[in-house]
Amino acid sequence: MISIIVPVYKAETYLYRCIDSILSQTFTSFELILIDDGSPDLCGTICDEYARKDSRVKVIHKENGGVSKARNTGIEAAIGKYIGFVDSDDYVEPTMYEKLYNSIMTYNTDLAMCSYTSVINGNKIDVFHNLCNNEYLDREYIENVVFTNIILCNTPGYFSLWNKLFKSEIIKKNNIRLDIEMFFGEDLLFVLDYLLNIKSMSCEALPLYNYITSETGLFSKYRREFIYDIMKCRRTLIVKLTKFNEIDKSFISVNIKYYAYICRYLKEVLNKENKSYQKKIILNSLKNHDVIKTISVISSIKRINLIKYQWSRRNLILPYLIKYKLYWSAYKFIKIKYEWL
């Protein structure tokens, strides 16, 4: 009934825990598809070891192509009526797929999602979605409540692949796949495409997925091209949700979130790049068309509304410099006021 897809790359330290948690599910009608993405360690051997022991385990060995390509490979190979995703360094609670499957069956929905537990340095924090629990949520609810929460960035776990159970038919019929050229937000766009093509969903309030959170998070693997992924994600999100946006016409919340990503990226440039490249990369980033559009929204925030977004006036200094094309001053500001990013 369910195909569980796990992309595997340099995860031998956590892989046993991940696979064991899946094979220990109280729901047993599943196939586990392990995609060995050309991992240079013992991951491939570990995967084959499990395949020999359990007929539900299917292993695909491929050249390294990135996590999105690995997940797409899993989608193509999946034969289950439903599809779930698990990251190889995470693990799931024993009843996760039983509860998600029962939720879909009980309410006859196209998607089921659950809350999750964020695990940071061994410390666990339960993160609950703010949707109804164990109820049928129709298309109107998705458009009016789910999309509104996405626009307002009030979205714990909404964009994650791993706390959901998808219908394989909807994924394949609408050719929904991960963007293999993106290293940021590719899961967000996948989930958004899926939400735009369904009629209903249901939710389980219990945290059933354990997400291992690194302190560096999204920016743990710095790339110079990261800024383009960030802006593509923002641009696509706004384009696809424009017709559902009635409460935040300028997408202020979205732009604030992505402005924070821009600042984090600039900080990483200062941390990771040689001084000879820092100036060029930062100035090119500040002149990026989508960055300027994001900044224009930020700089238009009325001072009286700064408290609403928990900002001080100094947060507007950089946006104002960019708005008036004072790029050199903006660059110097970033260098000097590094701690504000």
Buried (B, 14 or more C-beta within 10 A) or exposed (E): BBBBBBBBBBBBEBBBBBBEBBBEBEBEEBBBBBBBBBBEBEBBEBBBBBBEEEEBBBBBBEEEBBBBBBBBBBBEBBEBBBBBBBBBBBBBBEBBBBBBBBBBEEBEBBBBBBBBBBBEEEEEEEBBBEBEBBBBBEBEBBBEBBBBBBBBBEBBBBBBBBBBBBBBEBBBEEEBBBBBEBBBBBBBBBBBBBBBBBEBBBBBEBBBBBBBBEEEEBBEEEBBEBBBBBBBBBBBBBEBBEEBBEEBEEBBBBBBBBBEBBBBBBBBBBEBBEEEEBBEBBEEBBEBEBBBBBBBBBBBBEEEEBEEEEBEEEBBBBBBBBBEEBBEBBBEBBBEEEEBB
